[in-house]
Amino acid sequence: QVQLVESGGELVQAGGSLRLSCAASGRTFSSYIMGWFRQAPGKEREFVAAIARGGSVRYYADSVQGRFTISRDNVKNTVYLQMNTLRPEDTAVYYCTAGPFYGRRSTDYSYWGQGTQVTVSS
């Protein structure tokens, strides 16, 4: 079992930056692919980014490539999402997730946090 707790979401102006954090419980953090998804009102949950177990390989949605950076600290059992040049369309609840394999579907992942709200004003 892995428990995930996100933090860092808040209201920010367009063009600004935020860093989301996700703290994981358990001693098997380094064995999981870690990812971030987001869900805007009235829309399906969508893939944002994922990172391999050792952190050497990272995956991004086209919509955030070049603006967002995912990273992880396997000592602190934490995964981060640095978000730069934020746009109003980035407004969503952001969810941290963990799973045994990389994928871009929510069903590819086993564990989910409760989410943190990011609101970007224009």
Residue frames as qw, qx, qy, qz and C-alpha x, y, z in Angstrom:
[[0.000, 0.885, 0.465, 0.000, 0.00, 0.00, 0.00],
 [0.385, 0.085, 0.009, 0.919, 1.11, 3.52, -0.81],
 [0.038, -0.854, -0.469, 0.220, -0.52, 6.65, 0.54],
 [0.423, 0.293, 0.208, 0.832, 0.00, 9.89, -1.36],
 [0.132, -0.830, -0.395, 0.371, -0.52, 13.43, -0.09],
 [0.447, 0.523, 0.229, 0.689, -0.24, 16.39, -2.46],
 [0.238, -0.797, -0.253, 0.494, 0.45, 19.99, -1.52],
 [0.363, -0.241, 0.299, 0.849, 1.39, 23.27, -3.14],
 [0.148, 0.558, 0.635, 0.513, -1.69, 24.14, -5.15],
 [0.090, -0.596, -0.347, 0.718, -2.92, 27.71, -5.00],
 [0.391, 0.870, 0.298, -0.031, -4.16, 30.69, -6.99],
 [0.481, -0.371, 0.315, 0.730, -1.51, 32.19, -9.28],
 [0.384, 0.750, -0.029, -0.538, -1.50, 34.70, -12.12],
 [0.861, 0.482, 0.123, 0.110, -0.89, 33.67, -15.69],
 [0.468, 0.741, -0.355, 0.327, 2.83, 33.49, -16.42],
 [0.412, -0.687, 0.489, -0.344, 3.63, 32.57, -12.85],
 [0.503, 0.270, -0.818, 0.074, 5.12, 29.43, -11.33],
 [0.748, -0.449, 0.238, -0.427, 4.17, 26.83, -8.75],
 [0.298, 0.328, -0.894, 0.059, 5.78, 23.72, -7.37],
 [0.847, -0.280, -0.079, -0.445, 3.58, 20.84, -6.33],
 [0.000, -0.424, 0.876, -0.229, 4.81, 18.20, -3.93],
 [0.869, -0.154, -0.274, -0.382, 3.56, 14.69, -3.28],
 [0.186, -0.507, 0.777, -0.323, 4.70, 12.87, -0.16],
 [0.796, 0.010, -0.530, -0.293, 4.42, 9.08, -0.19],
 [0.651, -0.509, 0.478, -0.296, 4.24, 6.69, 2.70],
 [0.987, 0.076, 0.141, -0.019, 5.83, 3.28, 2.77],
 [0.458, -0.609, 0.530, 0.371, 9.27, 1.90, 2.07],
 [0.636, 0.217, 0.655, 0.346, 8.61, 0.90, -1.55],
 [0.242, 0.847, 0.079, -0.467, 8.41, 4.38, -3.06],
 [0.023, -0.620, 0.604, 0.500, 11.41, 3.80, -5.32],
 [0.348, 0.065, 0.912, 0.208, 9.77, 0.74, -6.87],
 [0.365, 0.697, 0.591, -0.175, 6.93, 2.77, -8.41],
 [0.245, 0.380, 0.369, 0.812, 6.55, 4.88, -11.49],
 [0.054, -0.577, -0.467, 0.667, 5.26, 8.22, -10.21],
 [0.192, 0.415, 0.542, 0.705, 2.97, 10.50, -12.16],
 [0.134, 0.364, 0.324, -0.863, 0.81, 13.56, -12.16],
 [0.093, 0.506, 0.742, 0.429, -2.64, 13.88, -13.70],
 [0.098, 0.167, 0.239, -0.951, -5.07, 16.77, -13.68],
 [0.050, 0.534, 0.824, 0.184, -8.79, 17.21, -13.99],
 [0.086, -0.029, -0.010, -0.996, -10.57, 20.42, -14.92],
 [0.460, 0.288, 0.556, -0.630, -14.29, 20.93, -14.25],
 [0.730, 0.499, 0.146, -0.444, -16.41, 19.03, -16.74],
 [0.534, 0.617, -0.559, -0.147, -13.40, 17.30, -18.27],
 [0.970, -0.098, -0.212, 0.064, -11.83, 13.89, -17.98],
 [0.579, -0.707, 0.326, 0.244, -8.72, 13.31, -15.91],
 [0.720, 0.669, -0.155, 0.101, -5.68, 13.72, -18.15],
 [0.852, -0.139, -0.036, 0.503, -2.03, 12.73, -18.02],
 [0.012, -0.990, 0.132, 0.049, 0.46, 15.47, -17.22],
 [0.265, 0.703, -0.647, 0.133, 3.82, 13.85, -16.48],
 [0.958, -0.284, -0.002, -0.035, 5.49, 10.69, -15.20],
 [0.066, 0.775, -0.618, 0.113, 8.94, 9.73, -13.99],
 [0.805, 0.125, -0.579, 0.025, 10.76, 6.41, -13.92],
 [0.798, -0.529, -0.265, 0.117, 11.78, 4.70, -10.70],
 [0.688, -0.213, -0.056, 0.691, 15.33, 6.06, -10.72],
 [0.006, 0.855, 0.155, -0.495, 14.32, 9.44, -12.10],
 [0.342, -0.319, 0.535, 0.703, 16.37, 9.21, -15.27],
 [0.044, 0.282, 0.727, 0.624, 13.43, 9.02, -17.69],
 [0.191, 0.414, 0.429, -0.780, 10.58, 11.51, -17.74],
 [0.146, 0.421, 0.767, 0.462, 7.42, 11.73, -19.81],
 [0.097, 0.356, 0.246, -0.896, 5.24, 14.76, -20.48],
 [0.426, 0.691, 0.580, -0.066, 1.98, 15.63, -22.13],
 [0.449, 0.425, 0.300, 0.727, 2.44, 17.81, -25.20],
 [0.139, -0.876, -0.293, -0.358, 0.49, 20.60, -23.51],
 [0.522, -0.846, 0.089, 0.061, 3.04, 20.97, -20.71],
 [0.851, 0.088, 0.090, 0.510, 6.28, 19.96, -22.46],
 [0.428, 0.435, -0.021, 0.792, 8.89, 22.65, -21.92],
 [0.274, -0.656, 0.047, -0.702, 6.94, 24.36, -19.12],
 [0.797, -0.503, 0.150, -0.297, 6.59, 21.64, -16.46],
 [0.390, 0.473, -0.769, 0.180, 9.30, 19.49, -14.89],
 [0.885, -0.395, -0.099, -0.226, 8.71, 16.33, -12.88],
 [0.308, 0.520, -0.715, 0.352, 11.33, 15.13, -10.41],
 [0.844, -0.435, -0.263, -0.172, 11.59, 12.76, -7.49],
 [0.028, -0.626, 0.668, -0.401, 13.61, 12.28, -4.32],
 [0.797, -0.108, -0.578, -0.140, 13.72, 8.60, -3.38],
 [0.353, 0.038, -0.670, 0.652, 15.25, 9.41, 0.02],
 [0.221, 0.047, 0.342, -0.912, 12.47, 11.79, 0.96],
 [0.196, 0.386, 0.901, 0.023, 9.80, 9.66, -0.75],
 [0.209, 0.722, 0.256, -0.608, 8.57, 12.73, -2.58],
 [0.460, 0.359, 0.559, 0.590, 7.73, 13.58, -6.17],
 [0.024, -0.588, -0.119, 0.800, 7.54, 17.15, -7.43],
 [0.447, 0.614, 0.525, 0.385, 5.97, 19.00, -10.32],
 [0.205, -0.460, 0.020, 0.864, 7.57, 22.33, -11.12],
 [0.363, 0.697, 0.589, 0.189, 5.15, 24.35, -13.23],
 [0.231, -0.392, 0.109, 0.884, 6.38, 27.47, -15.05],
 [0.158, 0.080, -0.424, -0.888, 4.72, 29.89, -17.44],
 [0.204, 0.354, 0.873, -0.264, 1.32, 28.87, -16.18],
 [0.187, -0.148, -0.483, -0.843, -1.74, 29.47, -18.33],
 [0.576, -0.080, 0.263, -0.770, -5.43, 29.75, -17.42],
 [0.844, 0.121, -0.376, -0.362, -6.00, 26.40, -19.18],
 [0.420, 0.234, -0.808, 0.340, -3.71, 24.76, -16.60],
 [0.454, -0.280, 0.389, -0.751, -6.42, 25.35, -14.00],
 [0.781, -0.066, -0.572, -0.244, -7.41, 21.97, -12.56],
 [0.746, -0.553, 0.333, -0.163, -7.17, 19.67, -9.60],
 [0.451, 0.583, -0.675, 0.022, -3.77, 17.99, -9.81],
 [0.923, -0.305, 0.130, -0.195, -3.42, 14.39, -8.64],
 [0.023, -0.606, 0.795, 0.010, -0.32, 12.47, -7.73],
 [0.952, 0.052, 0.000, -0.300, -0.29, 8.81, -8.65],
 [0.221, -0.544, 0.807, 0.058, 1.88, 5.70, -8.36],
 [0.924, 0.222, 0.058, -0.306, 1.93, 2.52, -10.38],
 [0.791, -0.267, 0.488, 0.256, 4.05, -0.44, -11.43],
 [0.573, 0.233, 0.522, 0.587, 4.32, 0.56, -15.10],
 [0.005, 0.318, -0.116, -0.941, 4.42, 3.73, -17.16],
 [0.192, 0.519, 0.773, 0.312, 1.24, 4.73, -18.95],
 [0.033, -0.096, -0.064, -0.993, -0.86, 7.73, -19.92],
 [0.520, -0.452, -0.523, -0.502, -4.22, 6.34, -18.82],
 [0.423, -0.545, 0.396, -0.606, -5.48, 6.78, -15.30],
 [0.960, -0.142, 0.017, -0.242, -6.18, 3.04, -15.21],
 [0.727, 0.410, -0.453, 0.313, -2.44, 2.37, -15.58],
 [0.099, 0.458, -0.556, 0.687, -1.89, 3.58, -12.01],
 [0.522, -0.300, -0.793, 0.095, -2.73, 1.92, -8.70],
 [0.377, -0.562, -0.490, 0.549, -2.60, 4.63, -6.04],
 [0.128, 0.682, 0.272, 0.667, -3.90, 8.19, -5.98],
 [0.178, -0.126, -0.442, 0.870, -3.70, 11.22, -3.75],
 [0.110, 0.672, 0.642, -0.352, -6.64, 13.40, -2.84],
 [0.381, 0.667, 0.358, 0.530, -5.64, 16.19, -5.23],
 [0.288, -0.527, -0.169, 0.782, -4.58, 19.81, -4.90],
 [0.363, 0.840, 0.403, -0.008, -6.29, 22.74, -6.62],
 [0.391, -0.202, 0.248, 0.863, -4.31, 24.91, -9.01],
 [0.280, 0.846, 0.447, -0.077, -6.06, 28.02, -10.29],
 [0.435, -0.068, 0.259, 0.860, -4.43, 30.28, -12.87],
 [0.192, 0.817, 0.383, -0.385, -6.03, 33.68, -13.32],
 [0.569, 0.488, 0.341, 0.568, -5.77, 35.62, -16.57]]
